[in-house]
Amino acid sequence: ADTVVSLRYFEADGAVKKAIAVVKKRSGPHERTIREFALEPGHGLHSGAPLREFRGVLTGVPEFHGRASQMM
C-alpha cells in the first residue's frame, strides 16, 4: 500500500470525536502523531493538535491522562 490512514472514534468531554493517524505514506517523512479531525460542510477537513494526553486511541480503548482537554 502507498498510504495507510487509520480513522477512529473516541469519546472526550462527553462527545464522540474522530481521530486520524497516517501510519504510512509513499514519500516524505512519516507523521507519527494521532490527531483529532473534523469534516465541516463548506470548510473541508480540519485537523487539531496531536492527542498527547490520550493513550489507546488506535486500540479503541482511549484513556485520558491529562489535566485539561485542549480539543477542537
C-alpha positions as CSV (number, residue, x, y, z in Angstrom):
1,A,0.0,0.0,0.0
2,D,1.2,3.5,-0.8
3,T,-0.7,5.1,2.1
4,V,-2.3,3.7,5.2
5,V,-4.7,6.0,7.1
6,S,-6.4,4.9,10.4
7,L,-9.6,6.6,11.4
8,R,-11.1,6.1,14.9
9,Y,-13.9,7.4,17.0
10,F,-13.2,8.3,20.6
11,E,-15.1,9.9,23.5
12,A,-13.9,13.1,25.2
13,D,-15.7,15.8,27.1
14,G,-19.0,14.0,26.8
15,A,-18.9,13.9,23.0
16,V,-18.0,11.5,20.2
17,K,-14.9,12.8,18.4
18,K,-12.9,11.5,15.4
19,A,-9.1,10.7,15.3
20,I,-6.8,10.3,12.3
21,A,-3.4,8.7,12.0
22,V,-1.4,8.5,8.8
23,V,0.6,5.3,9.5
24,K,2.4,5.1,6.2
25,K,2.8,7.3,3.1
26,R,4.7,6.8,-0.1
27,S,7.1,9.8,0.0
28,G,8.5,12.1,2.7
29,P,8.8,11.5,6.4
30,H,6.0,9.6,8.2
31,E,3.7,11.5,10.5
32,R,3.8,9.7,13.9
33,T,1.0,11.6,15.7
34,I,-2.7,10.9,16.2
35,R,-4.8,14.0,15.8
36,E,-8.5,14.9,16.2
37,F,-10.1,15.9,12.9
38,A,-13.4,17.3,11.8
39,L,-15.2,17.3,8.4
40,E,-17.2,20.5,8.0
41,P,-19.6,21.2,5.1
42,G,-18.2,24.0,3.0
43,H,-15.0,24.2,5.0
44,G,-13.4,20.8,4.4
45,L,-11.1,18.9,6.7
46,H,-9.6,20.4,9.8
47,S,-7.0,18.6,12.0
48,G,-6.2,19.6,15.5
49,A,-3.1,19.3,17.7
50,P,-1.7,15.8,18.5
51,L,-3.7,13.9,21.1
52,R,-0.8,13.7,23.5
53,E,-2.9,13.4,26.6
54,F,-4.7,10.3,25.4
55,R,-3.5,6.7,25.4
56,G,-5.1,3.8,23.5
57,V,-6.9,5.8,20.8
58,L,-5.9,3.3,18.0
59,T,-6.8,0.3,20.1
60,G,-10.3,1.5,20.5
61,V,-10.0,1.9,24.3
62,P,-8.7,5.5,24.8
63,E,-7.8,6.8,28.3
64,F,-7.3,10.4,29.1
65,H,-4.1,11.1,31.0
66,G,-4.1,14.9,31.1
67,R,-5.4,17.7,33.2
68,A,-7.5,19.9,30.9
69,S,-8.8,19.0,27.5
70,Q,-7.5,21.0,24.6
71,M,-9.9,19.6,22.0
72,M,-11.3,21.4,18.9
